[in-house]
Amino acid sequence: MSGPVIGSATRPPMTFAHRWDAAVSSSGDRPFLVFEGPDGSVAEWTYREFDQVVTRMGATLAAAGVTHGSPVHVAGAGRPDVDRP
């Protein structure tokens, strides 16, 4: 018995990056992340806005010399305190 077939000659395997790009393309203006703070304030990011934040962070890390396989440690406050794009 063989395992599942992943990808094919006509369709490559679907990676997270492929799925994310497809979601941003098809749902860019839809909410991706909605956070309500303890004070009742609400922060909301669309797929496109969040993609811009991730792209900006990737560029910042790359400029600091981070490459594939580099360890990156993230300490956060448990809420999305990122600047809006």
Secondary structure, DSSP 8 states (H G I E B T S, - for coil): --------SSS----HHHHHHHHHHHHTTSEEEEEE-TTS-EEEEEHHHHHHHHHHHHHHHHHTT--TT--------SS------
